[in-house]
Amino acid sequence: DVLLLLEELQDKLGMKKTPLDIELYDNSHTTGYEAVSAMVKYINGKKCPQSYRKFKINQENKQDDLASMEEVLTRRITRLKEEKSKLPDLIIVDGGYNQCQVAMNVKMKENVDIFIAGLEKNDKHETDSLINAQTGELIPLEKNTPLFFLLMRMQDEVHRYAITFHRKQREKSKYKTIYDDIKGIGEKRKYRLLQLYEGNYFPFL
């Protein structure tokens, strides 16, 4: 039963309540190019795709995953507060201790009651532990257990969602031209300019 697994997760993290509403976050970029982040939500241990969110990174250093995570969590929590929406019970970040610290900083800055956890990878880049961001405790996960597989499915889902969004953004940017950001130039005029000055057409690959 999934609810029993969530109670096990609650126990491992030392949470006061069962995490029925969980959000996971992951960043994706190619050396800073088309940097994005994504959030997936699980309610009662099941995917809630209608609540998934995509984020284009605005901060200047697109390669800085920590700054990107801070931006995205701040935007998300601020929006929920403005809308007076329910906050998640648990946020899981996919970047170890450093991202946990960033998430905790956002939590304190925004003054919200959300439990923060992270997923830690070993030397083989395999997830093998949970991080309780509130205490810094590293909690080993026993492989091939139902809870381990549940967390891996969640981690795989947010990674898939982030990568898919990143690839779509890269595909769109292939067709970006030097005229796209010039006010007053519509699609027809842009097409004519490209025909006239074909040498000025540089898709960003």
Buried (B, 14 or more C-beta within 10 A) or exposed (E): EEEEBBBBBBEBBEBEEBBBBBBBBBBBBEEEEBBBBBBBBBEEBEBBEEBBBBBEBEEEEBBBBBBBBBBBBBBBBBEBEEEEEEBBBBBBBBBBEEBBBBBBBBBEEBEBEBBBBBBBEEEEEEBBBBBBBBEEEBBEBEEEEEBBEBBBEBBEBBBEBBBBBBBEBBEEEEEEBBBEEEEEBEEEEBEEBBEEEEEEEEEEE
